[in-house]
Amino acid sequence: MFNENSNYERIAAIIPSYTATGDTTTIIATNGSQEGNHTRIRTVLKHLARNRAIDLVALKGKAACVTNHRILQPLFLAPGLVLCPVKVRTPRVAGDPSIGYINLHAIIGVTANHSKPYQATIKLIGGTELPVLWSPSTVKKYLKDGKLVMSDTGHGTRMRPELAIIAQKQVEIMYDLMAFQAQLLRQSPNHDLINILP
């Protein structure tokens, strides 16, 4: 469903799940469809980061500087994919993950949930409602951290992901053209031009 050529903004949530085969991961898409993955959630996150050539440890470190939190960092993996942590289950076995990740761009709202042990429900694009163990205020705090991390990267919440990619490519092309033009000017026989170049 999601590989290195995917549109990452189609991911609404990545959550740990228990199945008959053990501890697995469920990927929820923005259209409401769900796909099981037989690996653990940490492996899914590592694959997503590797496909984007991102150092996950460095990404978490940078997010920690922005949010001033040591653990449970939001992950800015791609334009349109900012994964915010939420506690979605109580582990059956020590060491099993209890934290899932919700794409900040896929959230419609957060409401109180009165079904124990869940305290909040996150409503996602595509009609999925995900019960979580945290209170609505705690969920909103982590979503705020996601917005902080996103704003630190220069991708505001109003920028559409496809426009962010185009803008980034345009900047790269402009720098390449400027470097090429500077190289041509340095090779120019006109020494006055050379002296004004940095």
C-alpha positions, 0 to 999 in steps of 0.5 A: 500500500505504501512504499518509497513511491507513495504519496505520504499524505495518504497515511492517516495513522500508524498504530500497533495492533495485536492479531492472531500472529502476534504484535503487528502494525495497522496503517490507516489511510486517509480514505478510511481503508486499513492495511495490516503489516506483520512488522512492529511499528518501530520497523514501519517507522524506520522503513518510512524514514529510510525511504525518505533518506532521513536519519530517524535518530537525528530527526527525533533529536531535532524535534526534542530541541523544538518541543523541549521534550525528551521522549515521544517526539512528533516525526516530520517525515515528509510534506503532508506527513507529520506523525504525532504520538498517541497512546492507543493501547495497554501492552499485553506483554512488557516491551510491546509498544503502546504508542501509535502515530497520527498524521497531523494533516489527517485529523478532523477533531479530538473529542472526549470518550466515555468508554473506559479505558479510553479517554478521547477519540480522534476523528480522522479524514476518511471517517475513521474514529480512533479511541486513545487512552490519553485525555483530549487535553494530552492529545492536543498538547502532542498535536501542538508539538507536531505543529511546532516541529512543522513550523520549524521546518518552514512548512506551515500548516496552510501549505499544501504538500504538493506545493511544498515539494515544488517550492523546494525543487525550485529553490534547489534549481535556483541555487544550482543556476546561481552556482553555475553562473558564478563559476562562469563569471570566475572563468571570465577574462574580465577581472573586474567581475571576479573581484566583486564575487564573494 
